[in-house]
Amino acid sequence: MAETEAERQAFNIVIVGQNNRLQYEAVLFAASLRHASPGFAGRLFVAEPQPGPRWKGYPGIQNEDVLKALEWLDAEILPFQSRIFGESYPHGNKIEALLAMPEGEPFVFFDTDTLITGELMDVPFDFDRPTASLRREGTWPEPTLYGPGYSEIWASLYRRFGLDFESTLDLGQPDEYWRRYLYFNAGWFFYRCPRAFGQRFLTYAKSIKQDPPTELVGQSLDPWLDQVALPLVIHSFGGGRDTLPEGYLDGAVSCHYRHFPLLYAREDDHAIEVLETVSAPNKVKKVLRNHEPFKKMVYQGKGARVRALFDRDNLPRKEQAIRNQIRSAGLWMR
């Protein structure tokens, strides 16, 4: 018998908020969640890094209008300490924030630059078998002409942590082609316990950063460290590529837009409708219009100009080509 919405396991959501563009994106995320997923009954946490030696200034949210909007949208501020990463690698926020989450309660992490566009309770999460976003390009590693290749590089990482490498391979893909290897975008991921997941994520990422295997010589880990460690963590907990059916996250239910010009350039009409609907109420507009990309793209109509540049059914294959076309029109911003 198919699992009903009421029978699905409750879970929390965590995003990261800071005293920069992320605070505005957090408001938009929360507004889209409340609009598109009225059935969501879990807690929405906005994880906020705290001052400390890993940050030069105050990294938390100080804008009172932002804080009031988040409160109105029933989001909870979740303070956490940056003990390993901080300003030198802000992508590490998504790792260290998990250690402040309620232990033993299933969670979904989303990058803050995400819109919720459908009912999250319709998503058949299997919290015992984690996975992450497959909306990615082959950004890491970049094997050199004389090696080592993809297999040697990835195998060295699995060996480091005592994990089986061969079982992660997609044998339907050619040898030494990036899709053969377990690789995710870290824009969303989930598991049954944030602290267990976060501690292992931190252990693996710290080990790779501080003592990379010799096969990684010449490979950049900034900004890719989180996406290098993530497949190892997911595999270690019994997850993989296919533990969530296609069409939900990065589909009908969520949209990881990353930058507003990219949102207008390539996402479907429903995502644009959600964006413009949830950014219209005065309590939200009052906040978002203070951030230039929101102000110009959404409220001043430049997003429509970006959208007119592209045929969504025939987009350039590479994201960089989309960016270049937007820049040529003088409409890029972030």
Salt bridges, closest charged atoms under 4 A:
GLU3 OE1 - ARG8 NE 3.28
GLU25 OE2 - ARG21 NH1 2.59
ASP65 OD1 - LYS286 NZ 3.68
ASP74 OD2 - ARG34 NH2 3.96
GLU76 OE1 - ARG43 NH2 2.80
GLU103 OE1 - ARG195 NH1 3.97
ASP111 OD1 - LYS94 NZ 3.03
ASP111 OD2 - HIS256 NE2 3.39
ASP113 OD1 - HIS256 NE2 2.96
ASP126 OD2 - ARG129 NH1 3.93
ASP128 OD1 - ARG192 NH1 3.10
ASP175 OD1 - ARG180 NE 3.74
ASP211 OD2 - ARG160 NH2 3.82
GLU215 OE2 - ARG159 NH2 3.34
ASP226 OD2 - LYS94 NZ 3.28
GLU267 OE2 - ARG135 NH2 2.88
GLU267 OE2 - ARG266 NE 3.69
ASP269 OD1 - ARG307 NH2 2.69
GLU292 OE2 - LYS295 NZ 3.98
GLU292 OE1 - LYS296 NZ 3.42
GLU319 OE1 - ARG258 NH1 2.39
GLU319 OE1 - ARG266 NH1 3.22
GLU319 OE2 - ARG323 NE 2.84
